[in-house]
Amino acid sequence: MEKRIGNCIRKTKETDIAITINLDGQGKNQIDTGIPFFDHMLNSFAVHGGLGLKVHTEGDLYVDCHHTIEDTGIVIGQALCQALGDKGGIQRFGSFFIPMDEALAFSSVDISGRPFLVFDASFPEESIGGYDSCMTEEFFRALAFQAGITLHLKCEYGKNSHHMTEAVYKAAAHALKAAVQETGAGVLSTKGIL
């Protein structure tokens, strides 16, 4: 079986990022972005997505968390696209609900080659431990557009921003895990390619 691994590096004046993603979850997750709550979310994303994930991000956190989180999403998306190859032999679609205490989140993924994000979540707290709640949408937009996937995310309800955000990350992870599941068939498209 061919290894489904993506490795990407991106260095700008704002961030310096190295990512390795293994769709088949081999290896220990190693995540360091300088934002502990974001590290927690990425670790949850990896564990619940069945991924092997190595993330090293150095960003301009003296400004704020924006560039660090968005650019990490960009590079994870690029690595995911690389790991997916021609997108053949996978389930392609995945959907999942995640409850977390009072919060409920839903995600649906199509590994289509057509990047799109629908995001519907309003967080009551503006920040969670150095992580700006509005960056959840920015992270997933960057990931979806670089990976070439259609991604729908919705937090149906909740009262605690930590629970709501974590439910969103876990829902996205489980939907992605289902979508990348190997089928042994060709590309799942009437066009023959994605």
C-alpha positions, 0 to 999 in steps of 0.5 A, a space after each residue: 500500500 502506497 504511503 499517503 503522506 504530505 510534507 510542506 514548508 512555508 516561510 514568509 516574513 510573518 511565519 515559518 511553518 513545517 508540516 507533515 501529515 500522514 493520512 494513515 495515522 502513523 507516528 506520534 503527533 508533534 504540535 507546536 504553534 506557540 498558541 497552547 489552545 490551538 495546539 490542543 485543537 490541532 492535536 484533537 483534529 489529528 487524534 480524531 481524524 486518525 492522522 499522523 500530524 507534525 506541526 512546527 509554526 513560528 509566527 509573529 505572535 507579538 502582533 496577534 494570533 492571526 497569521 500563525 493560525 491562518 498560515 498553519 491552515 494554509 500549510 496543513 491544507 497543502 500537505 493534505 492535498 499532497 497526501 491525497 494525490 489524485 484523490 482516487 481510491 477514497 470514499 470522497 465524502 464524509 459527514 459527522 456530528 460531535 456533541 461536547 457537553 452542551 455544544 453540538 457541531 456538524 461537519 460535511 466534507 467532499 474531497 472534490 478538487 473544488 475548494 469551498 467553505 460554509 461556516 456557521 458558528 457564533 462563539 460567545 467568548 472572543 478568545 480562548 487562552 490566546 486563541 481568537 475565536 474568529 480564527 476558527 473560520 479563518 483556519 478552516 477556510 485556509 485549509 479547505 482552499 489549499 486542500 481543494 475540498 468542500 467543507 461545511 461546518 456548523 455549530 448547532 448550539 452551545 454556550 461555552 466557546 471552548 466546547 463549541 470550538 473543540 466540537 467543530 474541530 472534532 467534527 471536521 476531523 471525523 468527517 475527513 477521516 470518513 472521506 479519506 477512507 480507502 475503497 480500492 476503487 478508482 476516482 469517485 466521479 462520473 467525470 473520471 477525474 477530480 
